[in-house]
Amino acid sequence: MNSFVYDLLIFILISIQPGHSYPTGAPVTECASMSPQHNVASQECSSKYTLNVDKSQYYINDTVRITIRGSTNNDTFRGVLIIAKTKTNEAIIGTWSVAGLDIKTIACGGKSDTGVTHNSRTDKSSIEAIWYPPSNITDNFTVIKATIVTTYAQIYVGCFSTTLTAKYNDPSIIKENTTGAVVTNYTNSSSPTTTTTTTSITSTSNDTGVVISWTYANGITAVKMQINNLKTSQWLALGLSLDSEMGEDHVFVCKHLADDTLSIERRINPGSTSPPILASTMRDPGGTLTTSSLKLENGIAYCEFSLSNFTSSKQRRRRDISALSQSTTYIPLIAMGDLDSSGEMRQHTTRTPLSQNVQLNKETTITYNADSTESSRTSLMKAHGIIMLFTWIFYVPTGILIALYFKKCWPNRKLCGKPIWFAVHRALMTIATVLTLIAFILILAYKKGEWVSRKENLEYSHSIIGIMVVCFTLIQLIMALYRCEPHDKYRFIFNYLHGFLGILSLILATIAIFIAMFFDNFNFKTSAEWGILTAWTCWIFILFLIFWMIGYCFKEDSVKEIDMTSIELNDRNQYSPTPSKSIQPEHNVKEDWIKGILILIHVIIAFALSLALVILVGKA
């Protein structure tokens, strides 16, 4: 029996074919074959994915941007391997850098940065990488090849490639190729200690392409910032940070002023929520900035400067940040924003930490592309804010006021077979619930389902309060659907709990709106936004107080009327053998009219204030 079991185990082990998956990237052993060891055949080539390059011809000092993306947003992939090979003998040539956090470089054949692969198994809709040709070209044609993996059983090998042609003449001109990319070529300096880099940036109406490069020689770092589509009254900044978060950063800002000129500023970002200040206010920022060249040409802004005169850094004071150093490793941050009418920087609209580490004493090229995808994602966040503002400034307060103070108004009138107050309250709160859920879905799509980091204090607090508001909204809906009958002896539990959760949700939503005013994504620094939100908060408080006073005053009048009627009845009963029926006070029409006018005024004010805030959010 034991012999049979052992033989069976051996047979099973021999029959199992080896298979491997690499969620953090392809191994270097697959650089030659470019075929994953999944033991499955390659899928038939599909048009669901594309491999694009920004140029089909290159010089030895050029850079070539390679983009792999799905044809639609649903065509995602998880794994990728990109390698450049000569067409003749398929030798791996050139080096790579990555332009995103989803991919990394690998060392094919023992040479660093000679291939690109994924670094996680998350779904990707597109990736970008930069290829640098070798200094010595041995083949006229270079083939960029890519293998794509969608799932373990679905791989595409040999389906995606493009051929580049090498050019040996290196003119120092700017020209536009057939792909619409603007390519700038520079000749090498005759000095053996100075090397310049060639840059290319995409020129489209909706994209802002950025290439920042620098060289180092004789203690001087020469920096070139080339920015495509930097609009008038906009700025773009390079931040050098010790981490990927804002705070204690050295910032270099290229401004496109309203008079169509450029300027360079050096600033210091002292804290995560503090605006950047001029570096001249710091005792020792590290090095001296000297402007080299500022020009606008063919839609590209060129801001060039040098950093020199670095001294050995002394121990910093407690409140100072570390002085800039050419030997320190930094993480580059790219930020963009608008300028006000005086040319001063407004809060940045985008901020992106890049994945590469840089030093000022090593030749470096940084590439960044703010494409329309970022704009569409920003639209999701704006839509979330707009819907929430309308919901919790207009719909919810109006619905609560109707439920609290209009139950006895217009008792003889019906709407859809229900008392007017109930029909209006139900309609408003149903709309509010639907809009709240839609806004919640939009922000989930914006964040791609990821939870906000605790390091982002304001955003994290806003998200926690927002989750509570959404949960209370759903609880309110469920309670309303399954409430007991009006005359049930336990109905008071529903009444109190329903009212308490409604008021609590409104308070929490108001707090969440105030917190959002501090977000970096918006430019809510002027008095207009704060004035509108403060005016609405004060108006709601005063309105609740006015309604309570109206109810109290008319209640006192009703009590007096009942007391007078009781006295008259008692006097009559002394002389009448038949007791009279109790008399209820007549419904006060005057109270209805006063409340109706007040609620109408509230609707106009709440709609106007929410509309004003919505417009400001849309422009932020």
N, C-alpha and C positions, 0 to 999 in steps of 0.2 A: 504493500500500500504506500509506504513512504517513498519507495522508488518511483512509483507512478506519479506522486505529487511533485517530486523533484523534476522528473522528466517534463511534466506539464508546465512548471514554472520556467524551465529553460526554454521550452518551445515558445511560450508567451513572450519572454524577453527577446528572443531572436526575431520574433515576428513583428515586434514594435519597431517602427521606423523612427529614427531620431528626428526631433524637430525642436526648433528654438524660436523664441520671440524676444525682441529687444525693445522694451518700452521706452528706454532712455537713449536710444540711438543705435544705428547700425554699427557692428564691429568693423574694425579696419581690415579684417580678413575678407570682407565682401567688396572691397574697393575694386578688385579686378573684375569679378563676375557681375557685380551689382545686382545679384539675385539673393533675396532673403532665404534663409534656410527654414522655410515653412513647409517644405515637402508638398507643395501644391503648384499646379501649373499656372503660368501667367494668364491673366484674363485677356480676352480680345481687346485690342486697342480701342479706346473710347474717346469721344470728344467732350466728355464730362470735365476733363482737366486740360489746362493749357500751360505751356512753358513759353514765356515771352522774354525777350531781351530788349534793352533800350538802344542797341546798335548792332549792326551786322558786320561792321569792320572796326578794327581797333589798331592803335599804335602800342608800342611797348610800354608807354607810360600811361596808358588809358586805364579806366575802370569800366567794367561792364555790369550793369544791374540785371539780375535774373529774377523773374517773378513766376511763381507757380500758384495757380488759383483754380478754383472750381468754376464751372460755367454759371452756376447759380449758387445762392447761399446755402442750399441743401446739399450741394456736392462738396462734402468735406473729406478730408483724409487725415490719417493719424501718423503714418511714417513716411519718410522721404530720404533719399540719398542722391546727392548731386555731385558730379565730378566732371572736370574738364580734361579731355584727352586729345592727343594729336590724332588726326584722321588716318595717317599712314600706318603707324605701329601701335596706336592706342596707349601711348605713354602718358602718364598723369603729369599735367603741367599747371603752372600758376598757383596762386594762393587765394584764399577766400576770407571774407569777413561777413558777419551776419547783421541784419538790420531789424531784428526782432528778438523776443524772448522765447519763442517756440522752437528755435533751432540753434545748433552749435556747430563749430568746426571740429574736424577730426584729422588725425595724422595718417594719411594713406602712404604706405611704403616707408614709414618712419619719418616722413617730412611733415612738419607742423602745418596746420591750416590748409591742407590740400583736398579736403572734401567737406561737405555740409550734410548734416543729418538732423533728425528731430531729437529733442531732449525730454519729451514726455509723450504719453499716449493720448493726450487730449485731441479733440477734433479741431482741425485747422481748415479755414476757408481759403487762406492764402499765406504765402511766405515770400520773403525777399532776401536775397543774398548778393554780395558784391564780389566779382571775380577780378583778380589782378593778374595780368599777363606776366610771363617770365621776362627777365631782362634779355635773355638770349632766345630768339625764336628759331626753331629748327624745322618747323613745318608751316606751310602757308595756311593751313586750315586747322581750326580747333573745333572739336565737337563737345558741346555741353550736353551731358546725358543726365537723365533723372529717372529714378525708380520710385514709384508711388505705392503706398500700402494703405488701403482703406480699412480692411479688417485682416485678421490672421489668415483667412482663406481667400482673400481677394487682393492680389498684387498685380502691378503693371510693370513688366520688365521690357525694356527695349522699345517702349511706345513713345517716349517723350525725349526729343533731342533737337538741337539746332546747331547749325554750323556757322562759325565766325571766320572771317578772312583777315589775316594779318596784313598790315600795311607798314612799309619800312620808311616812308617819307614822313617827317614829323614837323609840318608847318605850324607856326604859332599864330593860328587864326581861329576864329569862331565860326562855325557853320552849323546848319540844321540838316539832319539826315532825314530819311524817308519815314522814320517812325515818329517824328515830331519831337525828338529829344534834342536839346541844345547841348552840344559837346564843346568843351573848352580844352584846347591842347596847349601845353606849355613846353618849351624846349628846356633841356637840362642846363644848368649853369655850368660854366667852365671850371668853376672852383670845385675841387674834389671833396670839400667838406660840406657842400650845400647840395641838397637834393630836393626837388620840387615834385609835387604830385599832380596828376591830371584828374579832373573832376567832371562828372556829368550829372545833370539834374533834369528831371522830366519837366517839360514845359506844357502844361495844360491849364485851362482856365480855372479849374477847381482845386488844383494841387499846389502845395507849397513845398518845393524840393529844396533841401538844404545839404550842402557839402561843406564841411569845415575841416581844413587840413593845416598842419603846421610842420615846420622843419626846425632843426636845432643845429647851431654852429657857433662856436666861440662864445658860449654862454648866452646866446640870444635865441629866443624862440620866435620865429616869424609865422604869424597866424593869418590864414586867408578864410574868410567867410563868404560863401557864394550862395545867395538865396534867390530862388526863382519865385516870382509872383508875390513878392512882399509889397503889399498895397500901401498907398499913401496913408499916413497916420497909423501905421502899424510898426511894431517892433518884434524882433526875434533875439533871443538871448541864449548863450551857451553858459551853463552853470557847471562848475567843477566842485563835486561834493565828495565827502568821505563815505557817504552812504547813498542809498537811492531815495532818501527822503529830503524834503526841503528843510533848510536851516543850516547856518554856519557854512555857507557856500560862497565861492568867488564867482561873480557873474560878469559876463561881457555882452553888452547890449548893442545891437545894430538897429538904428532907428531910421525909418523912412518918413521924413518930416512933411508937413503940409505944403511947403514950398518946393517939393520934389527934390530935396537934397537929402544926403545921408549924414549921420553922425555916429560916433562910437562913444560909449560910456562904460566905465568900469564901476561896478557896484558890489556891495556886500549884502548877502541875505542873512541877517542876524538870527532870525527865528522862523519857525514853520508858519506862523500866522502874521509875522511882521513884514511890512513892505521892504524891498531892498533899498539900501542907502548908498550914497556915493562913497567910493573907496577912500576918497580924500579925507573923510571924517575919521578914518581908522588910523591909529598911530603908525602902524607898520603893516600895510596890506601885503607886502612882498613883491618886489620887482617894480619896474616902472613901465607904464604903457605909453608907447609912441605910435601915433597914427601914421600909417604908410601910404594908404590909398583909399579913397572913397569915390565910387562911381556907379552910375546906373547905365547899363548897356544891354540892349535887346531883351528888356524885361527882367534882367538879372541884376540884383544889388550885390556889389562887391565891397565888402568892408575888410580892410587889411590893416594889421597893426603888428607891432613887435613888443615883446616883453624882455626886459634886460635889467641890469644892475641889481641882481639878486644878492643879498648878503646872508650870512649865516644867521638863521633864525634864533632869536633869544627866547627864553622862557616867556610864554605869553602871560599877560595879566589875567586875572580871574574872569573878567567880563569880555575879553577880546577873543576872537576866533583865531585859529592858527593862520599864520601868514602863508601866502601862496608860495609854493616851492616847486622847482622844476623836477625834483627827484621823487616827489610824493605821488603815489598812485591815487587817481581820482576816478569817480564814476561820472560820466557826462550826463547832464540834464539839458533837454531842449524845451524852451518855453516860448510861447507867442502871446501877443496881446495887442491892444489898441492904445493909441496916444490921445490925450485930451486936446482941447483947443490950444493949450499953451505948450504942447509938445512933451508933457510929462506922461510917464507910464501909468496906464490903468492896470487893474488886476489881470493876470494872465488868463487867457481863455483855454489854452491847452498846456499841459506839462507832461513830458515823457522822459523817464529815466531810461538810458540805453544800457545794453548788456555788457558792453566792452569796458575794460579798464584802460586808462590812459595816463601817460606821463608827459610833461612838457619838454623833457630832454630826449624824447624818442619820436621819430617821425610817425605821424598818425593821420589817418583820414576818418572822419566821422560822417556818416550819411544818414539822413532822416527824410521821410516823406510824409507830410500831413495830408493824406488823401481824403477822398469824399466819404470813405467808410467811417472815419472818425466823426465827420460832420453828421452823418446819418445816426450814429450812436448818440451824439450830443442831442439830436432832435428828440430821441426817446426820453432823455432826462428832462428836456424842456416840456415835452408833452405831459410827463408825470407831474411836474410842478404846476402847469397851467390847469390841469384837471383837478388837482387837489385844492388849488386856490379857489376855483369856482365852487367846488363841492362844499368846502368847510367855511367859506366866507359868505356864500350866498344861500345854498340849499339847506344845509344843516341848521344854522341858527334860525332861519325862517320856519322850518318845520318844528323846532322845539318851541318857539314862541307861540305858534298856532296851537300846539298840544297843551301848553300850560295855561294860556289866557283866553282861549276862544271856545271852550267847551260849552259855555252857556249863551254864546252869541247866536243870533238868528235861529232860535229853537224850532221854528215852524218851516224852515227851508231845508231842502234836501239836495244832494248832489250825487247822482248815480245811486239813488236809493239810500244813501248814508248821510248822516249829519255833515254839514259843510266842513267843519273843523277836521273831522276824521278823514274825509275824502282827500282834502288838501294835504294833511299831514302824511297820510299813507303814500300819496303820489310823490311828494318831495323826498321822503325818506327812501322810497324805492329807487328813485333816480340817484340819490346820494350813495346808496349801497352799490349800485351798478358802477357808477363812476369811480368809487374808491377801489373796487376790485380791478377795474381797467387800469387805473393808475398804478396799482401794485404790480400788475403783470408787466407794464411798460418798464418799471424800474428794475424788475427781475431780468428782463431782456437786456436792458442797458448794462447791468452788472454781470450778465451771462451766468446768472444763478449763483454767483460767488458771494460769500458773506463779506461785509465790510470789515477791514482790519481794525483792531482795537487801537492801533497807533494813530489812526485818523479819528481823533477824539470827537470832533463835531459830527462827522458823517456817521460814526458808530452810534453816538447818542441819538441822532436823528433816525437811524434805522431801527433801533430798539423801540423808540416811542412810536414810530410808524407801524411796526409789527403789532404793537398793543392796540393801536387805533383800528387796524384792519381786523384783528381778532374780536374786539368789542363790537365792531360793525356786524360781523357775521353772527355773533351771539345775539345781538339785537334782532336780527332778521329771524333767527330760529325761534326766539322767545315770542315774537309777534305772530309767527305762523301757528304756534302751538299754545297760545294763551288760553286760559279758561274763560268761561262765560262772564259777562259783566256782573251778574248777580251772585256768582259763586263766592262762598265765604272766604276762600283763599285768594280771591282776585287782588286784594290789596298788596300781596307779595309781588305779583307781577308789576303792578302800578309803580311801586316804589323802586324796584330793581330796574325796571325799564327806564324810568326817569333818571335814576342815579347814573346808569351806564351812558345814557345819552349826554348828560352834562359833562361827565368825566371824559368822554371821547372828544367833545368839543374843546375842553381845556387842553388835553394832550395834543390835539391837532394844532391848536394855536401855538403851543410851545414848540412843536416840530417846525412850524412855519418860521418862527423867530430864529430857530437854530439854523435853518437853511439860508437865512439872510447872510450868514457869515461864511458860506461855502466859497472856496477858491474859484469854483466854476462860474460864479456869477460876479458881477461888478457892483454889488450893492453897497457902495461906500458913500453915496450922496444922501442928502436929507430927504429927497423925494420918496424913495422906497420906504424908509423908516417912518416918514410922516404919514404915509398912506396906511401902513400896518398899525401904527400907534393910534391913528384916528379911528380905524375900524374897531380896535380893541376897546377904546374908550366909549365908542358909540354903542357897542353891544352891552357893555356894563351899565351905561346910563339907561338904555332902552329897557333892559330887564327891571331896573329900579323903577322906571316910570310906570311900566305895566303893573308892577306890584302895588305901587301907590294908588293907581286907578282902581284896582281891585279892592284895596283896603278901604278907600273912601266910599265907594258905592256899596260895599258890604256894610259899613256903618250906617249909611242911609237906610238900607234894607232893615237893619236891626231896629232902628228908631221907628220905622213904619210898622213893623210887627208889634212893637211895644204899644204904640198908640192904638192899633186895631184891637189888641188884647184888652186894653182899658175900656174901650167903647163896648166891646162884647160883654165884659163883666157887668158894666152898668146896665146894659139892656137885659141881661139874664136875670137881674134882680127883680124885674117887673114882668118878665115874659115866662110863661110856663113851659115853652118849648125852646130848648137850647139851640143857639145858632151854630152853623158849621164854621170851622176855622177858615180864616181868609188868608191866602198867600199873597205876598206883595206882587204887584205887576212887574213883568219883565221890563227892565230899564233900556229903552231903545237908545237913549243918549249915550250910555256906556258902549253900546255896540258901535255907534258912529265914531266915537273917539278912538276906540281900539282899531277900527277899520282904517281911519286916516293915518294912525301911527304905523300900522303894518305896511301901508302903501308907501309911506315915507321911507321906512326901513328897506323895502324892496328896491327902491330907486337908489338909495345911498349904498347899500351892499353891492348891488350890481355895478354901480359906477366905480366903487373902490376896487372890487375884484377885477373888473375890466382893466383898470389902470395898472394894477400889479401884473396882470397877465401880459399886457403890452411890454412892460419893463422886462419881464422874464424872457419874452420872445426876442427882445433886442440885446439881452445880456450876452 
